[in-house]
Each structure stands twice: as structure tokens, then as C-alpha cells.
Amino acid sequence: MSAASIDDIRERLRCAFAPDALEVIDEGHLHIGHAAEGTGHFRVRIASRALAGKSRIQQHQAIYAALADVMGQGIHALAIEVLPDVEHSAP
């Protein structure tokens, strides 16, 4: 597979988690001078009932599993923010 793109990541996460909110941000420009400079640095912000009730480690493992076939194929670094599921959170 070729290098992962924002669209690839977004589609895989949509299929795996049917998120209520999803944002995939290319942060490559923030890593000038680092390994894999300018490429493959992404941030994911996601809110999904499928991740609710899981520990932070379980949430991250689930996200990595959904992206397993593109990890190392264009994703050099992945920052993950699991947001509260707004629709189902306590008032």
C-alpha cells in the first residue's frame, strides 16, 4: 500500500468506530528536522460510543488495530485524542 493519507485514515476510523466526531490532522509541518521530516505525523481526535467505557490503553489499541495495515506505510507518528461521546455523556 502507498503512504497513508488523511482520507485513508478517516475512512478506516469511520468504518471501525462509526464516530460521532472525527478529525484527522496532518501535523507534518510541526516536525521539521525530526525523523521522517514533514511526512507521516498525524493527530486523530475522535468521539465514538465504540470507545466509551474502555481504558485509554484499550482505546489506543483499538485505534492502532483499525490502522494496522497503514502503520509504517506513511504513518510515522500518531497522536490520539479520544473525546467524550457528547451524545451519551452525563450532563
N, C-alpha and C positions, 0 to 999 in steps of 0.2 A: 504494500500500500504506500502511496505517496504521503508526504508530510500532512499532518492533521491541520485542518483549518477550523476557524470558528464555527462554520456551518456544520462540519463533521461532528465536532464536539457537541454542539447544540442538539443536533438530531439524535445522537446516541443517548444523551441525557433525557431528552423528551421521550424517547421510546422506553427507556428503562424506568423512569420515575413519574411520568405524566405530571410535571411540576406545575404548581400554581404560579410560580415566578421563576424565571431563569434569565441570567445574564452571563454571557461569556465575553471576557475582555482580553484582548491581546496586549500584554504588558512588555513585549519585547523591547520597546524603546526605553524602558526603565533599566535595562540590564546591559547597557553599552559597556564594554570592557570585561564582561563576565564570559564564562564558558557558553558556547552556542549564542554568542552575542547577537541580539536583535531578533532571534527566532525562537519559537517554541516555548515562550513564557506566557502562561495564561492564568487568569483568575476566573473562578466559577462562583457565582452567587446563586443559590438555589433554595427554593422552599417547596417541599413536597410531603404529602401525607405518607408516602412510602418510606421516608426517612425519619418521620416522627417516632419518638419513643426509643430510638436507637442511641447508643453512646456515640460520642464524637468519633471514636475509632471505628465503630461499625459503619457510621455514615461515610467516612472517608474510604473505608474498604469497599463499600458498595459502589461509590463513585469511581474508584480506580478499576473495579471489576467491569463496570459499564464501558470504560475507556481502554480496557486491557490491550486490544489489538492495535491501538494507536499510540500507546505509551512507548516512548523511544523511537517513534516513527514521526517525529515532528513535535512531540510534546517533550520539552526538556525539563520544564518546571511547571507545577500546577498548584496554585493557591486555592483553597476551598473554603467557602463561607456557606454554611448551612443556616439558612434563615428560619425563623419560626414560621410555621404554617399559619398564616394570618387567618384564614377561613376557619380553622379549628383550634385556635389558641384561646386560652381563658381570657375574659375581659379584664 
